[in-house]
Amino acid sequence: MSDQERGRILITGAAGGVGTFLRAGLPELGWAVRGFDLVTPPDPGPVEWRTGDVGDPAALDAAMSGVDVVVHLAGIPVEDRFDRILKTNIDGTYQVFDAAVRNDVPRVITASSNHAVGYYERADYQDTLIGTDVRPRPDTYYGVSKVFMEAIGSFYADRHGLEVACVRIGSCFQEPRSRRMLDTWLSPADGVRLFHALATAPDLRYEIVYGLSANKTAWWDLEPARRLGYEPQDDSDAFAAKVEALATDSYDPEDPEYKYLGGRFTTHVPPEA
């Protein structure tokens, strides 16, 4: 897709953290952005806005009218009871893919997560980077929902010819907040670069990529994203001294936070109510 051909991007979950970064940055790259969420934020920025639930097919149909690319971010972003994950993350994702096909939207980019592979141990990848070709090892019901997201994306790509990219996002915040985030950080600016690259990549069929910046201590292989045009420009090393000075814990390789790719998500228990 050339600069002249950029059109309208719909962002589901646009009021959330990553959605806020994208709706601020994508218009500067020439996109007309339409936000979709349960609520309208106080400052939606230079976007048009639709309110609705991803579980509502009619609301999704209205939101996808005239859309060229869907960025699907909506969902519960942490561990929760399975019934809630099922409704919002699993059924909601199905509804988004189905609505994209009904409304002839050719491309869907989804926010998967590193928690789809959270039970891999970091010690097993000290001398290499973990790729996208390893089998899923989700660390939570939340992680399970991301594995479903990747699987249904593959199904819709094969069955309906949809162009799909699933981004296993690390930690997308303004700055890394912990030692772990020095490894997993995706800067907001690089997040915009990544989703823009995936929205414009020619000949996209189905891809899984990792979403992180060019961190010196990164765990995941960025080659699949680079192949699709992503060129990260930020590095968490710029914040390393600040993070280390504020750290209150001691490094223990057996602590789940450092032992597993999914960190302490591997120990999270869903709430009872």
N, C-alpha and C positions, 0 to 999 in steps of 0.2 A: 504494500500500500504506500503510495507516494505522498509527499506533503500535501499535494493538491487534492488527494482523494480522502484525506482524513475527514471523518464524519462525526457521528454522535456515539459516545460511550455511555452506557448505563452502568452505574455502580450500585449494587445492592449492598446494604449495610454501610451506606455512605456517611452516616453520622458517627461511625466508630473511629478508632484510632487510625488504622491504615487508610480507611476511606477518607478521613479528613485530610491526610497528606496527599492522596491522589487527586481529590477534587480541587485542591489548591494548586497542584503542579501540572496536571494534564492540560488545562485550558491554555497555559503558556506555550504548550507544544502544538497548539492548533486544534485541539479537540473541543467539540461542544459536549459538555458533560451534563448528564441528567442523574441526579441523586435519587435514591429510593431507600426508605427506611421507615420504621414505625413512627418516628417523630421527625419534625423539621428542626434542625439545630438553630440556635440563636443567630448565628452568622453563617448561612449556607455558602457564601462566597459567590463567584461568578458562574453559578450553575442553575439550571431549572430543577425543581424539586417535585417529587411525587411521594406521598405517604401510602404505606400499605405493608402487608405481611407477605413474606415469601411463600407462605402456605396458601395464599389466596390466588388461584389461577386468573381470575378476572383482573385483579390489581396488577399482576405481572403482565398480562396482555396489554393493558393500558400503558404501562411503563415502558414496554418494549416496542411500541409503535415507532417506526422510523429509526430504529437503532441499528448500528453497524457492528458493535462489539459490546458484549456484556462482561463486566468484571464482577464476579460473584464473591462478595466478602461477608454477606449476612450470615449470622449464626452465633451460637453460644461459644465464646472464645476460651473457655476453661472447662475443667471436668464438671460434670453434673450427673444427675440421675439419668438412667438410660431412657426413660420415657420422654424426658425433656429433650435429650440429644436426638432421639428418634424423630420427634415432631419437628424440631427446628433445623437441625443440621442434616439429617438424613432425608426426611420427606421434603424439607424446604429445598435442598439441593436438587432432588428429583424434579420438583415443580419448576425450578429455574431452567433446567435443561429442557424439560418438555415445552415450556413456554417459548424458549428460543427457537425450537424447531417449528412450533405452530406459527410463529411470527417471522419466520424466514431470516432470523438473525444468524449470520454465518459463523461467528466466532465467539467462544466463551472462554474466559480466563478465570480460573478459580483460585481461591486462597486455600491451598492445602496447608500442611504443617510438618515441621520436623518431628512432631509427635506421632506421625505415621510410621516412623522408624525408631521410636524412642527407646526401645529395649536393647539396641545395639550398645555394646560397651566401648567406650572410647579407647581403652587399652588395646583393643583389637585393630585400631586404625591409627596407631601412633606414627607409622611410617608411610601412610597413604591417605588419600581422601576417599570418603565414602561416596559412591556414585548413586545414580537413580535406578540401577539394575538389581539392587539387593531386594530380597523379599520384604514385604511389609512386616513390621514388628511393633504395632501400636502399643502405647503405654497406658492408655485410658480409654473410656468410652468416647471421649472427645477424639482421641487418636483414631479409634475405629471409624468414626464418622468421616475422617479425612481419607482413610483407605477406601471407604465407600465412594467418596467424592471422586477419587482417582479412577475407581473401577467403572462408575456410571459414566464418567467422561469418556473412557475408552469405548464403552458400549455405544454411546451416542455418536462418537466419531466413526465407528465401523458401521453401525446400523443406518445412521441418517446423514453421514458425510459432514458432520459438524467439525469445525476446526477448534481444537481444544488444547489448552495449556494449563497444567496444574502446578502451582508455585508452592513448594514446601518452604514456607516463610520461617525464618529463624526468630529474631527478636527485633521488631521494627518500632523503634522509639527515637526521640530526638537525640538522645545520647545513650550509650551503654550504661547500665546501672549496677553491674556486678561483674565479677571475674568471668562468669559464664558468658555473659553478653559480649565480652570482648571477642569471643570466638564466634558467636551466632548473630552478631548485630547486622541489621539491614538499615542503613540510614534512610530517612525520609526521601532525600534527593535521589538516592540509588533506587529506592522503591519506585519512584516515578519513572526513572530511566528503564527499569526492568519491565514494568507493566506496559510502558510505551513501546518498548522493543517487541514484546510479545503481541501487542495489538497490531503492529505493522509488519511483522515478519512474513516474508513471502513463503508460499508453499507449506504453511503450517498444516499438519494433520493432527497428530496427538503427541504431546510432549509432557514429561515431568521434569521440572527444573528446581534447583534450590534457590531460595531467595535470601541472599546475604551480600554484604559489601566485600571489598577486596581486603579482608582482614588477614593479617600475617599469620594468625593462629586459627584460621578457619578449619572446620572439620570436613566440610562438604565440597564436592567437586562442582565448580562453576562452569565447566566446559560446555555442558548442554545449553546453558543460558547464553554463554558467549557466542556459541554457534548460531543462535537466533538473533544476534545483534546487541546483546547486553554488554555494556562496558562500564563496570562500576568505577567510581572515582573516589570513593571514601574508604577510610581504613580506621578501624577502632583503635589502632595503636596511638592515635592522637589523644585518646582519653585514658590510656593505660595508667599513667602516673596518678591521675585524679581518682580513678577507680580503686587502685591499690591503696591510696592514702585513706580512703573512706571504708575500706573493707573491714568488717568486724569478725569474720570467721577465719579459721585457719584451714589451709588446703589439706584435705584428706582424700586420697584417691579412692577410698572405699565409701565416701559419702555419695549417696545417689546423685546429688547435684553435680558431681564431677565424674562419677563412674559411668553414667549412662548418657547417651545422646539426648534423651528426653529429660534429664535432670530429675528434679523432685516430682515431676509429674508421675514418675514410676511409683511413687508412694502415695499419691492422692487417692482418697476414698470419696466416692460420691456422697453428697449430703443426703440425709434421710428424708428431709422435707423441704 
